């Protein structure tokens, strides 16, 4: 007797990278009855998201993901790179060591800066070696701050704070104090794929990759299987089942009639039912209980969701009528009085980027963690005033007022509640 296998129906929640590539994996497994619900009203791509800047210029910057990190190492290729090449994305190499340091008084003694940077770099190399040894011995994890202290690094001035913040927080979006020694001392992306990174400068936006992959799956804009402006409020399993039951039935490949149906309810009053639901919400959304699960998720899953940190990484763009800063390096590190406050300025007038921003005089300043949270809560006008105070410390009182500023607010966006997990 031949048994006909029923193809299950699946709803994917979220049309970012995770959601669209989940759809791709399902299609490769022969599952084509897939519908994607996206909370945004007009665009997919998740935190790959472009914005016009300066306003009215017709030119775009990335307010979310911006780099292909790790371009290949020992034969291993970052899976993002073939996609960028497939769609002829425009990108340029970033040299994070091409940096000028400036103190609060505008001083720019690069000799002392390079000496202290070398001290930090050597310390960090030794910490990475220690982390590998501890992992092999299965020793109890500690904070990265603990490791720094053991290795003799104790920052006590603005220069050291700037070096530490730019060397760690700028990548991880949180401090060494709350970060795992074992998992952040030696970042796996760069270990696996190399230390080089490419900056996406494509005017179609980094999101173009996701849009094209979705289109190839029949999930492009206008498709009846991609539903926009669907903000999920509740996910309901059939009575007497749980998240664990549904997940196990999928893993064990049980017949469809033995599986429970799942209903997704949306803010606009609509609801959708399928055999399975894949939830690609950010960790921040799950931690903020923006979506109700009925019945509730099991305790082990709630613990896993809540034990991680959802960090905030905010890229502030500020444009001027002309270039006034003399520095030609790709980055300018600032010795802030308060650690991490406007400590990294990405010079989009530098040689590597100027071909892609030919008519703009733009600086990109990155803030993270508590500074980012504070800035999200205040007005753009207040943020601009603070940034100008820093720039005048570095370059004098006669610099021009900006013509535009762009301050993303990922932490306050109910569809994200942050940028990425530490």
C-alpha positions in Angstrom: 0.0 0.0 0.0 1.4 3.4 -1.0 0.9 6.3 1.4 0.7 9.7 -0.1 2.6 12.3 2.0 0.7 15.6 2.4 2.8 18.7 1.9 2.4 20.9 4.9 1.5 24.6 4.8 3.8 27.1 6.5 3.5 30.7 7.6 6.8 32.6 8.0 6.6 35.7 10.3 9.0 38.4 9.1 10.5 39.1 5.7 14.0 39.9 6.7 17.1 37.7 5.9 16.0 34.9 8.3 12.4 34.8 7.0 13.2 34.8 3.3 16.0 32.3 3.6 13.8 30.1 5.6 11.4 30.2 2.7 14.3 29.3 0.4 15.2 26.3 2.6 11.6 25.1 2.6 11.4 25.3 -1.2 14.6 23.3 -1.5 13.0 20.7 0.7 9.9 20.5 -1.5 7.6 22.7 0.6 6.0 25.4 -1.5 2.8 26.2 0.4 4.5 29.1 2.2 3.1 32.5 3.1 5.2 35.3 4.5 3.7 38.0 6.8 5.7 41.2 7.2 5.0 43.9 9.7 6.3 46.8 7.6 3.9 48.4 5.2 6.0 48.9 2.1 9.4 47.1 2.2 11.1 43.9 3.1 14.6 43.2 4.2 14.4 43.5 8.0 17.4 45.3 9.4 18.9 45.6 6.0 17.3 49.0 5.3 18.3 52.0 3.3 17.2 55.6 3.8 17.4 58.7 1.6 20.1 61.1 2.9 20.4 64.0 2.7 16.6 64.3 2.4 15.6 65.1 -1.2 19.0 64.2 -2.6 17.9 61.0 -4.2 20.9 59.3 -2.6 20.8 56.5 0.0 22.7 55.3 3.1 22.3 52.1 5.1 20.8 52.7 8.5 21.0 49.0 9.4 23.5 46.4 8.2 26.3 47.9 6.1 29.2 45.5 5.8 30.0 42.1 4.4 32.2 40.9 7.4 34.8 38.4 6.7 35.4 37.8 3.0 37.0 34.4 3.0 39.7 32.5 4.9 41.4 29.2 4.3 39.0 28.2 1.6 35.9 29.1 3.6 33.7 31.7 2.0 31.3 34.0 3.8 27.9 33.0 2.3 26.9 36.6 1.9 29.7 37.3 -0.6 28.4 35.1 -3.4 25.0 36.8 -3.0 26.6 40.2 -3.3 28.4 39.1 -6.5 25.3 37.4 -7.9 23.4 40.7 -7.8 26.4 42.9 -8.8 26.2 44.8 -5.5 28.5 47.9 -5.2 30.9 47.6 -2.2 34.3 48.8 -1.2 37.0 47.6 1.2 37.1 49.1 4.6 40.4 49.7 6.4 39.5 49.9 10.1 43.1 50.6 10.9 43.1 53.8 8.8 42.4 56.0 11.7 43.2 59.4 13.2 42.8 59.9 17.0 41.7 63.3 18.3 41.4 64.3 22.0 38.9 66.6 23.5 41.1 69.6 23.0 41.6 68.7 19.3 45.1 67.3 19.9 46.1 64.7 17.4 49.3 63.0 18.7 49.4 59.9 16.6 52.6 58.5 18.2 51.1 58.1 21.6 47.9 56.8 20.1 49.7 54.1 18.1 51.7 53.1 21.1 48.7 52.6 23.3 46.8 50.9 20.4 49.7 48.4 20.1 49.5 47.7 23.8 45.8 47.0 23.6 46.2 44.8 20.4 48.9 42.7 22.0 46.8 42.3 25.2 43.8 41.2 23.1 45.9 38.7 21.2 47.0 37.1 24.5 43.4 37.1 25.7 42.3 35.2 22.6 45.0 32.6 23.2 43.8 32.2 26.8 40.2 31.9 25.7 41.1 29.0 23.4 42.9 27.2 26.2 40.0 27.8 28.7 37.5 26.4 26.2 39.5 23.2 25.6 39.6 22.7 29.4 35.9 23.5 29.7 36.5 26.1 32.4 33.8 28.3 33.7 33.2 31.4 31.5 33.9 34.9 32.9 33.3 38.4 31.5 35.7 39.8 28.9 36.4 42.6 31.4 37.8 40.0 33.8 40.1 38.7 31.1 41.3 42.2 30.3 42.2 42.8 33.9 44.0 39.5 34.2 46.0 40.5 31.0 46.9 43.8 32.6 44.6 46.2 30.7 43.0 48.8 33.0 41.9 51.9 31.0 42.0 55.1 33.1 42.0 57.9 30.6 40.1 59.1 27.5 42.7 57.7 25.1 42.5 54.2 26.5 38.7 54.3 26.7 38.5 55.3 23.1 40.8 52.5 22.0 38.9 49.9 24.0 35.4 51.2 22.8 36.4 51.3 19.2 38.1 47.9 19.3 35.3 46.1 21.0 32.0 48.0 21.6 32.0 49.3 18.1 31.6 45.7 16.8 29.6 44.1 19.6 27.4 47.1 20.7 27.9 46.3 24.4 30.7 46.6 26.9 33.3 44.0 27.8 31.8 44.0 31.3 28.6 42.2 30.1 30.2 40.2 27.3 31.3 36.5 27.4 35.0 35.9 27.5 34.7 32.6 25.7 32.4 33.8 22.9 33.6 37.3 22.3 37.4 37.2 22.8 37.7 35.5 19.5 34.9 36.5 17.1 33.9 33.5 15.0 32.9 35.5 11.9 36.4 36.8 11.5 38.1 33.5 12.6 36.1 31.6 10.0 36.0 34.1 7.2 39.0 36.4 7.7 39.3 39.9 9.1 38.6 41.9 5.9 35.2 43.7 5.5 33.5 45.3 2.6 31.3 48.4 3.0 28.0 48.2 1.0 27.6 51.4 -1.0 24.9 50.2 -3.5 22.2 52.7 -4.1 19.7 49.9 -4.4 20.4 49.1 -0.8 21.8 46.1 1.0 18.1 45.0 1.1 18.2 44.4 -2.7 19.7 41.0 -2.0 16.7 40.0 0.1 14.2 41.5 -2.4 15.7 39.6 -5.3 15.9 36.3 -3.4 12.2 36.8 -2.4 11.3 37.6 -6.0 13.0 34.4 -7.2 10.8 32.4 -4.7 7.6 34.0 -5.9 7.5 36.2 -2.8 8.3 39.5 -4.4 6.3 42.7 -4.0 2.8 42.2 -5.2 2.8 38.4 -4.6 -0.3 37.1 -2.9 2.0 35.0 -0.7 3.9 38.1 0.7 1.5 40.1 2.9 2.8 43.4 4.1 1.6 45.6 7.0 0.7 42.4 9.0 1.8 43.2 12.6 1.4 40.0 14.6 -0.2 40.2 18.0 -0.8 36.5 18.9 0.2 33.0 17.8 -2.3 30.3 18.9 -1.7 26.5 18.9 -4.7 24.2 18.9 -6.0 23.4 22.4 -3.9 20.8 24.2 -0.7 21.3 22.2 2.4 23.3 22.8 5.3 24.8 21.0 7.4 21.7 21.9 4.7 19.4 20.4 4.6 21.3 17.1 8.4 21.5 16.8 8.8 17.8 17.6 6.2 16.7 15.0 8.1 18.7 12.3 11.5 17.2 13.3 10.1 13.6 13.5 8.3 14.0 10.1 4.9 12.8 11.5 1.9 12.6 9.2 0.2 15.9 8.8 -3.1 14.7 10.3 -1.2 14.1 13.6 0.0 17.7 13.7 -1.8 20.6 15.3 -2.8 23.7 13.3 -1.4 27.1 14.2 -3.3 30.4 13.9 -1.6 33.8 13.6 -3.6 36.9 14.6 -2.7 40.4 13.3 -3.2 43.9 14.6 -5.5 44.7 11.7 -8.0 42.0 12.8 -7.0 39.4 10.1 -5.9 35.9 11.0 -4.1 33.1 9.1 -3.9 29.4 9.8 -1.3 26.8 8.7 0.3 23.5 9.8 3.4 25.3 10.9 4.6 28.7 11.7 8.3 29.9 11.6 8.9 32.9 13.8 11.8 35.1 12.7 11.1 38.0 15.1 14.1 39.7 16.7 15.1 38.7 20.2 14.1 42.2 21.3 10.5 41.6 20.2 10.3 38.3 22.0 11.8 39.7 25.2 9.3 42.6 25.2 6.3 40.3 24.9 5.0 42.2 21.9 3.5 38.9 20.6 1.3 36.7 22.8 1.9 32.9 22.6 -1.1 30.8 23.4 -0.4 28.5 25.2 2.7 30.2 26.6 6.1 29.0 25.4 7.7 26.4 27.6 9.9 27.6 30.5 13.2 26.3 28.9 12.5 28.4 25.8 11.6 31.5 27.8 14.8 31.2 29.7 16.8 30.9 26.5 15.1 34.0 25.0 15.6 36.1 28.1 19.2 35.2 29.1 20.7 37.0 26.1 21.1 40.8 25.6 19.5 42.6 22.7 22.0 45.4 21.9 21.4 48.7 20.1 23.8 49.9 17.5 22.9 53.4 16.2 24.4 54.9 13.1 23.9 58.7 13.0 24.5 60.4 9.7 25.2 64.2 9.6 25.7 66.2 6.5 27.4 69.6 6.0 27.6 72.3 3.3 31.3 71.6 2.8 34.1 69.5 4.2 35.8 71.2 7.1 37.7 68.4 8.8 41.3 68.0 7.7 41.6 64.3 8.4 41.7 62.1 5.3 41.6 58.8 7.2 38.6 56.5 7.0 37.9 56.8 10.7 38.4 59.5 13.4 38.4 58.2 17.0 37.4 60.7 19.6 38.6 60.7 23.3 35.2 61.3 24.8 34.9 62.4 28.4 32.2 59.7 28.9 33.1 56.4 27.4 31.5 55.7 24.0 29.9 59.1 23.6 30.5 60.0 19.9 33.8 58.1 19.9 33.7 56.8 16.3 33.4 59.0 13.2 33.3 57.3 9.8 34.6 59.7 7.2 32.5 59.2 4.1 34.7 61.9 2.4 37.7 59.5 2.6 39.2 58.2 -0.6 37.6 54.8 -0.3 34.1 56.1 -0.1 34.1 59.4 -2.1 33.3 57.7 -5.4 30.0 56.5 -3.9 29.1 59.8 -2.1 30.4 62.3 -4.6 28.1 65.2 -3.8 27.8 64.9 -0.1 29.9 66.0 2.9 28.8 63.3 5.3 30.1 61.9 8.6 28.7 58.7 10.1 28.9 58.6 13.9 28.2 55.3 15.6 26.9 55.0 19.2 25.9 51.9 21.1 24.4 50.6 24.3 23.4 53.1 27.0 24.5 56.1 24.8 22.3 54.8 22.0 19.3 54.3 24.3 19.7 57.9 25.7 20.0 59.4 22.2 16.9 57.5 21.0 14.8 59.1 23.8 15.9 62.7 22.9 15.1 64.9 19.9 17.3 65.0 16.8 17.9 68.7 17.6 19.4 67.8 21.0 21.6 65.1 19.4 22.8 67.5 16.8 23.8 70.0 19.5 25.8 67.3 21.3 27.5 66.2 18.1 28.4 69.7 17.1 30.0 70.3 20.6 32.2 67.3 20.0 33.1 68.3 16.4 34.0 71.8 17.7 36.2 70.3 20.4 38.1 68.5 17.6 38.1 71.1 14.8 37.4 74.5 16.4 34.4 76.9 16.8 34.2 78.1 13.2 32.9 74.9 11.6 29.6 75.2 9.8 26.2 74.1 11.0 25.0 70.8 9.5 22.3 70.8 6.7 20.8 67.5 7.8 20.9 64.7 10.4 19.5 61.2 10.4 19.0 59.3 13.7 17.6 55.8 13.4 15.7 54.4 16.4 15.9 50.7 16.2 15.3 50.1 20.0 12.0 52.0 19.9 10.8 50.4 16.7 8.2 47.8 17.9 9.2 45.5 15.0 12.8 45.3 16.1 13.4 46.5 19.7 17.1 46.7 19.1 19.7 45.8 16.4 21.4 42.5 17.2 22.1 40.2 20.1 25.4 40.2 22.0 
